[in-house]
Amino acid sequence: MIGKLKGTVEEIAEDHVLIDVHGVCYVAYCSARTLSRIGSAGEAAVLFIETYVREDQLKLFGFESQLEREWFRLLQSVQGVGAKVALAVLSTLTPSDLANAIALQDKATVARAPGIGPKVAQRIVTELKNKAPAFAGDGGQAMGLKQELGEGVAPAPVTDAVSALTNLGYSRDQAANAVAAAMKNAGEDVDSAKLIRLGLKELAR
């Protein structure tokens, strides 16, 4: 079982990279995001590996971080999502973006990935909603509030403030992050108007 490769980039192709480890070249299939960050031929590289062993093949999938690899595994726990679809999602969305989209039940964002139809996107956001916080990485700070928004149970001032900021042109994720940050200093009985003002200050930073 291979868990990590540390070597030199030999060649980068459309969907995979060859890593030379002491004279042995390994083929690792990667997301477009990982391929864009791995560097050029001759440069040192480190990939976290998921090893697939099937009756007719042995295949390596490479990731720039352990978090990306964990999402690769998690996505495949959803019916209809295999390795190819999971890589397509991770090519389109960062782990943090994916966690946010799931928390907000934003199937449209997930459906931006090639090969992801509305039904599969819906299954991803529904089946993984309770697992997203543990896989949010640095984006986990406002995850509880985003889950409340996604499930439609957030307090009215929060919902109104996020809606107002969204109407001003910010994404729902940006608005939710700003409101979550604002709530830390807003007090328990804050109204929507104050949350909007504090949220705008956060977005202006």
Secondary structure, 3 states (H helix, E strand, C coil): CCCEEEEEEEEECCCEEEEEECCEEEEEEECHHHHHHCCCCCCEEEEEEEEEEECCEEEEEEECCHHHHHHHHHHCCCCCCCHHHHHHHHHHCCHHHHHHHHHCCCHHHHCCCCCCCHHHHHHHHHHCCCCHHHHCHHHHCCHHHHHHHHHCCCCHHHHHHHHHHHHCCCCHHHHHHHHHHHHHHHCCCCCHHHHHHHHHHHHHC
